[in-house]
Amino acid sequence: MRCRVRYTGRVFRRICLFAVLASALHASGVSGIWTGQLKEPDRDPQDLSFRFTEASGSVSGKMYGDNESTPLKDLKIEGDKITFTVTTELNGSVNKFTFSGVIRENEMELRRERESSSKGKDENPGPTLVLRRVA
């Protein structure tokens, strides 16, 4: 004996909405640990790691350097684009770094721009950082 199930328009719309939301979450899928090296002219490469967490429809994260962890602020993901800021303080000078770039599968390419409380915004294009997902 065969059982036939008829989907009403409302059920079908809910299934479609769920599929769209699930694909959007998968596309942004940044959860995990990402690492890379920031290379600047005339400086030693700097190892950086980022941990991104997705929960309840929002994304948060932290940046991990050699000696500290710093929360990410203004974190936005739109399609494959990502932007966030990190604020640090060293010897009384506050630096705000803006990272922006593109997410591709298990790789993220970011450009870092610097704004300093003592020097203002750096007019030179910032270095590029390539991160790879490790976990």
Secondary structure, 3 states (H helix, E strand, C coil): CCCCCCCCHHHHHHHHHHHHHHHHHHHHCCCEEEEEEECCCCCCCEEEEEEEEEECCEEEEEEECCCCEEECEEEEEECCEEEEEEEEEECCEEEEEEEEEEEECCEEEEEEEEEECCCEECCCCCCEEEEEECC
